[in-house]
């Protein structure tokens, strides 16, 4: 039995609340970044979204690729 399963069996409410807290935190970070980048897109590119979308895809691939010089991190998705 994994450590996470043991923790879940001992304290299910705490385990679920901790995980929901992490999920909520990630969603709020994503939301804040989304709105911030949307404002930057409007300011820098006059609201032309395809330029920033293409730049975001390229930057995202570079961020995933550069640490280990492969894209194996995408296999986990």
C-alpha positions as CSV (number, residue, x, y, z in Angstrom):
1,X,0.0,0.0,0.0
2,X,1.3,3.4,-0.9
3,X,2.0,6.2,1.6
4,X,-0.8,8.3,0.1
5,X,-3.3,5.5,0.5
6,X,-2.3,5.0,4.1
7,X,-2.7,8.7,4.7
8,X,-6.1,8.7,3.1
9,X,-7.3,5.8,5.2
10,X,-6.1,7.4,8.4
11,X,-7.3,10.9,7.8
12,X,-9.6,11.1,4.7
13,X,-11.0,14.5,5.4
14,X,-7.6,16.1,5.9
15,X,-6.2,14.3,2.8
16,X,-9.1,15.5,0.6
17,X,-9.0,19.0,2.0
18,X,-5.3,19.3,1.4
19,X,-5.6,18.0,-2.2
20,X,-8.6,20.3,-2.8
21,X,-6.6,23.2,-1.4
22,X,-3.7,22.5,-3.9
23,X,-6.2,22.1,-6.8
24,X,-7.9,25.4,-5.9
25,X,-4.5,27.2,-5.5
26,X,-3.5,26.0,-9.0
27,X,-6.7,27.1,-10.5
28,X,-6.4,30.6,-9.0
29,X,-2.8,30.9,-10.1
30,X,-3.9,29.8,-13.6
31,X,-6.8,32.3,-13.6
32,X,-4.5,35.2,-12.5
33,X,-1.9,34.4,-15.1
34,X,-4.6,34.1,-17.8
35,X,-6.0,37.5,-17.0
36,X,-2.6,39.1,-16.6
37,X,-1.4,37.7,-19.9
38,X,-4.7,38.7,-21.6
39,X,-4.0,42.3,-20.4
40,X,-0.5,42.1,-21.7
41,X,-1.7,40.7,-25.0
42,X,-4.1,43.6,-25.3
43,X,-1.4,46.1,-24.5
44,X,1.5,44.7,-26.5
45,X,-0.3,43.2,-29.5
46,X,-3.5,45.3,-29.7
47,X,-5.7,42.3,-28.8
48,X,-4.4,40.0,-31.6
49,X,-4.5,36.7,-29.8
50,X,-2.9,34.4,-32.3
51,X,0.5,36.1,-31.9
52,X,0.6,35.5,-28.1
53,X,-1.0,32.0,-28.5
54,X,1.8,31.0,-30.9
55,X,4.5,32.5,-28.6
56,X,2.9,30.7,-25.6
57,X,3.1,27.4,-27.4
58,X,6.7,27.9,-28.3
59,X,7.7,29.1,-24.9
60,X,5.8,26.2,-23.2
61,X,7.6,23.6,-25.3
62,X,11.0,25.3,-24.5
63,X,10.2,25.3,-20.8
64,X,9.4,21.6,-20.9
65,X,12.3,20.7,-23.3
66,X,15.2,22.6,-21.8
67,X,15.8,21.0,-18.4
68,X,16.3,17.5,-19.7
69,X,16.6,18.1,-23.5
70,X,13.6,15.9,-24.3
71,X,9.8,16.0,-24.1
72,X,9.3,12.9,-22.0
73,X,7.5,15.1,-19.4
74,X,4.6,15.2,-21.9
75,X,4.3,11.4,-21.7
76,X,3.0,11.7,-18.1
77,X,0.0,13.6,-19.3
